[in-house]
Amino acid sequence: MRDIRRGIGVKAVFALKRGWYRLRYPGLSLGRDVEIRGRVRLRRGVRVHIGDRTRINKLVRFAGPGEVHIGADCLLNATWIGVWTSVTVGDRCLLSDCEVRDNDFHNLRPEVRHDPPSPRAKAPIVIADNVWVGAHALVLKGVRIGQDSVVGAATVVRTDVPPRVVVIGNPQQIVKKFND
């Protein structure tokens, strides 16, 4: 009986936190049974949809004028997502203390460096289902990470990652393939 009451109490706390974040951030859409164990911060008008049963640990930050879609049953742990276009994260993904940026934040050429990012300075990111992005990894603009892949700790992802592989390093390199 005690465990049942405890479970109901924990669910009530998560429901209260979801309600508070929905009020605080109008651009935030939370799916059913999202567990916010840490904190969420939205900046600069970003629009964020977080899927059912996703868990958020520590501080998870979203910034930029773009749109983020996080799938169901994901875990975001101290993740930072900077978005000017779009970032899509599939179902059952693990994002651990990493950065995902769909833009360079500044133009490269010195004469326009302080202007808003040009179209060449930004491109959408897609992270397919069941991807694990390790701690301190950096996922850069225009990248697609294939289903069931792993991005190792401190890896800089600059080009597409095929499905069912492990990549590490800077520049990234495939070090393992999952055989069917």
N, C-alpha and C positions, 0 to 999 in steps of 0.2 A: 504494500500500500504506500509506503514511504517513497519508493522509487517512482511510482505513478505520479504522486504529488510533485516530486522533484522534476520529472519530465514535463508536466504541465506548466510548472513555474518557469522552466528554461524556455519553453515555447512562447510563453507570454512575454518574457523579456525580449526575445528576438522580434516578436510582433510589434512591441512598443518601439524598438529601435528602427524597424522598417518604417513605421508610421512617422517617426520623427524625421528620418532622412527624406521621406517623400515630401514632407512639408518644407524642410529646409532647402531642398534642391528640386525645383519644378522640372528640370531637365533629366531627372533620374527616374527610371522605371524599374521596379523590382518585381521579379517573378515570385511565384509561390514558394514559401518556406526558405527564402534566402536567409542565411545566418551571418549577421554582421558581428563578428567577435572582436574586431578592432574598430577602425574608423574609416570613413570614406570622405574624400574631399574632391569637389568639382570646382573648376575655375574656368573663366572666360566663356561662359555660355555653352560648354560642351553638353551634348546629349548622350546619355548612357542608358542602355538597356541591359539588365543583368538577369539571366535565365533562372529557372526554378532550381531550388536546392543548392545554389552556388554558395560557397563559404568564403568569407572575407576575413583575413587575419591581419593584424597590425594595421598600419596606415596604407590605404590604397588610394592613389591620387590619379585624377583625370584632368587634363588641361587642353585648351584649344577650342576653336569654334566648330570642330567636326563632330562625328558621331561614332560611338563605340557600341558594339553588340557582343556581349559575353554569353556563351551558351549555357545550357543546363549542366548541373553537377560538376561545376568547375571549382577550383581552389585558387584564390588570388591571395598571395602572401607578400605584403610590403611591395606591391607592384606600382610602377609609374607609367602611365600611358599618355603621351602627347599626341594630339590628333588634330590635323587641319582638314583632312578629307574623311577617311574612315578606317577603323580598325575593327576586324571581325575575328572573334575567337570562338572556335567550335565547342561542342559538348565535351565534357569530361577532361578538360585541359587543366594542367598544373602550371601556374605562373609564379615563380618563387623569387622574390626580391630582385626583379629584373626591370629593364626599361624597354618600352616599345614606342618608337617614334616614327610617324608616317611623314615626317618633314625634316628639313635641315634647320628650321627656325629662322635662318637668315639666308639671303642670296649670297652666292660665292663672289661675284664681281664686286670690287671695292666701291664703285660708284652707286650701286643699288643695295649695298649690304644692309642698310638700315630701313629699307622699304619692306612692306609685307612680303612674305615668301611668294615667289613667282610659281607658275605651274610646274616648272622644272625642279623646284625645290621641295615638291611634295608628291606623294603617290600612296594609294591605299595599301594596307597590310591585311593579309588573310592568314590566320593560323587555323589549320584544319582540326578535326576531332582528335581527341586523345593525344595531344602534344604536351610534352613536358619541357618547359623553358627554365633552365637552372639559374641559380643565384648569380647576380651581377652580369648576366648576359645582356646584350644590347641588340635589339631587333630594329633594323633600319628600314627606311621608306621603300615601298614597292615590292616587298618580299612576300612570298607565299611559302609557308612551312607545311609540308605534306603530313597527311594523317599518320598517327602512331610514331612520329619522330621524336627525338630527344635533342635538345640544344644544351650542350654541356655548360658548366659554370664558367663565367667570364668570357664566353664566346661572343664574337661580333658577327652577326648575321647580316651580310650585305647582298647576297644573292639567294635565289630560291633554294629551298631544301626539299629533296624528293621525299616521298612517303617511306616510312619504316626504316629510317636510318638514324645514326647518332652522329652529330657534328660537334666539333670542338675547335677552339683556337681563333686566331686572328692573323691571316684570313681563315675563315671557316674551312674545315676539311672533313670529309666523311671518314670515320674511323671504324664504323660497324654498320652492317646491314642485317636487319631482322629477316630471316628466311621464313617462308610460309610453311 
